[in-house]
Amino acid sequence: MTGDAAMGLRVASFQLVNCGTQPYVLEGYPRLSLRDDHDAPVEVSVEHGSAGITTGTPNLDAAPQRVALAPGQAAFFGIVWRNLVTDGTVVATTAWNVEVEPRPGAPRLSLRLSEPVDLGNTGKLGLGPWQPLVR
């Protein structure tokens, strides 16, 4: 996936590799939250798929499926957002950390980003389902 910087469209994808010795099963969507550069929670509405943000993102709009990862196999999910300021009186939101719970009850993974999730003041993020990574 790619984004159009002139339109403020941004996309990113994240991988999870099974580094264990047993199969690891993922279903549906991960739980995702954002944190700012001081590790404070960022208020964001996370929606499944890309509706209301953009169109034509098959990886984000795919039907959720069960993904069984053998040791060494990987899965991925994508996110999409717009850096859009719709109200000049509302401060733009920027997140430098993503927290991911791969499946219910699993430990949360904290990822420091090299580029921020710069939401503007839309407060909206689209989330795709887990998909197997084909190498």
C-alpha positions as CSV (number, residue, x, y, z in Angstrom):
1,M,0.0,0.0,0.0
2,T,1.1,3.5,-0.6
3,G,-0.3,6.9,0.5
4,D,-0.7,10.2,-1.3
5,A,1.2,12.8,0.8
6,A,-0.5,15.7,-1.1
7,M,-3.9,14.4,0.1
8,G,-2.6,13.7,3.6
9,L,-3.2,9.9,3.2
10,R,-0.9,7.8,5.3
11,V,-0.6,4.0,5.5
12,A,1.6,1.6,7.5
13,S,1.8,-2.1,8.1
14,F,3.1,-4.1,11.0
15,Q,4.4,-7.7,11.1
16,L,4.4,-10.3,13.9
17,V,6.8,-13.3,13.6
18,N,6.2,-16.4,15.6
19,C,9.5,-16.8,17.4
20,G,8.2,-19.6,19.6
21,T,8.3,-23.4,19.1
22,Q,4.5,-23.9,19.0
23,P,1.9,-22.7,16.4
24,Y,0.5,-19.2,17.2
25,V,-3.1,-18.5,16.1
26,L,-4.4,-15.0,15.3
27,E,-8.0,-14.2,14.5
28,G,-9.7,-11.1,13.2
29,Y,-8.2,-7.8,14.2
30,P,-5.5,-6.9,16.7
31,R,-6.3,-4.4,19.5
32,L,-4.4,-1.2,18.8
33,S,-3.9,2.0,20.8
34,L,-1.7,5.0,20.2
35,R,0.6,6.9,22.6
36,D,2.3,10.3,22.3
37,D,6.0,11.0,22.7
38,H,5.5,11.2,26.5
39,D,3.8,7.7,26.5
40,A,0.4,9.3,27.3
41,P,-2.6,7.7,25.5
42,V,-3.8,9.4,22.3
43,E,-7.5,9.7,21.9
44,V,-8.4,8.0,18.6
45,S,-11.3,6.1,17.1
46,V,-10.0,2.8,15.7
47,E,-12.4,1.5,13.0
48,H,-12.2,-1.8,11.2
49,G,-11.3,-1.2,7.5
50,S,-10.8,2.0,5.6
51,A,-14.3,3.3,5.3
52,G,-14.6,7.0,5.9
53,I,-10.9,7.5,5.3
54,T,-10.2,6.2,1.8
55,T,-11.1,3.6,-0.7
56,G,-9.2,0.9,-2.6
57,T,-7.3,-0.6,0.2
58,P,-7.8,-4.3,-0.2
59,N,-5.5,-5.3,2.7
60,L,-7.4,-3.2,5.1
61,D,-10.9,-4.1,3.8
62,A,-10.2,-7.9,3.6
63,A,-12.5,-10.2,5.5
64,P,-11.1,-11.3,8.9
65,Q,-9.7,-14.8,8.9
66,R,-8.0,-17.3,11.2
67,V,-4.2,-17.2,10.7
68,A,-2.2,-20.0,12.2
69,L,1.5,-19.3,12.3
70,A,4.0,-22.1,12.5
71,P,7.3,-21.3,14.2
72,G,9.2,-18.8,11.9
73,Q,6.1,-17.7,10.0
74,A,4.7,-14.2,10.0
75,A,1.4,-12.3,9.7
76,F,0.7,-8.6,9.2
77,F,-2.0,-6.0,9.6
78,G,-2.2,-2.5,8.1
79,I,-3.5,0.9,9.3
80,V,-4.6,4.0,7.4
81,W,-5.3,7.6,8.4
82,R,-5.4,11.1,7.0
83,N,-3.2,13.9,8.3
84,L,-6.1,16.4,8.1
85,V,-6.9,19.5,10.1
86,T,-10.6,20.2,10.0
87,D,-10.8,22.7,12.9
88,G,-8.0,25.2,13.5
89,T,-9.0,25.6,17.1
90,V,-8.3,21.9,17.9
91,V,-4.7,20.8,18.4
92,A,-3.4,18.3,15.9
93,T,-2.7,14.8,17.3
94,T,0.6,13.0,16.8
95,A,1.5,9.5,18.1
96,W,5.0,8.1,18.3
97,N,4.2,4.7,19.9
98,V,1.8,2.0,18.9
99,E,0.6,-0.6,21.4
100,V,-0.7,-3.9,19.9
101,E,-2.5,-6.8,21.6
102,P,-2.1,-9.5,18.9
103,R,-5.0,-11.6,20.4
104,P,-7.1,-11.4,23.5
105,G,-5.1,-12.0,26.6
106,A,-1.7,-11.8,24.9
107,P,0.9,-9.5,26.2
108,R,0.7,-6.0,24.6
109,L,3.6,-5.1,22.3
110,S,4.9,-1.5,22.4
111,L,6.4,-0.2,19.2
112,R,8.4,3.0,18.9
113,L,7.8,4.5,15.4
114,S,10.5,6.1,13.2
115,E,7.7,8.3,11.7
116,P,4.7,9.4,13.6
117,V,1.0,8.6,13.2
118,D,0.1,12.3,12.4
119,L,-3.7,12.3,12.6
120,G,-4.3,16.0,12.3
121,N,-7.4,16.5,14.4
122,T,-9.6,13.8,12.7
123,G,-9.1,11.4,15.6
124,K,-9.8,8.5,13.2
125,L,-7.7,5.4,12.2
126,G,-8.6,2.5,10.0
127,L,-7.4,-1.0,11.0
128,G,-7.0,-4.1,8.8
129,P,-7.3,-7.7,9.9
130,W,-4.4,-10.1,10.5
131,Q,-3.3,-11.6,7.2
132,P,-0.6,-14.3,6.5
133,L,2.7,-12.9,5.2
134,V,3.6,-14.7,2.0
135,R,7.4,-14.6,1.4
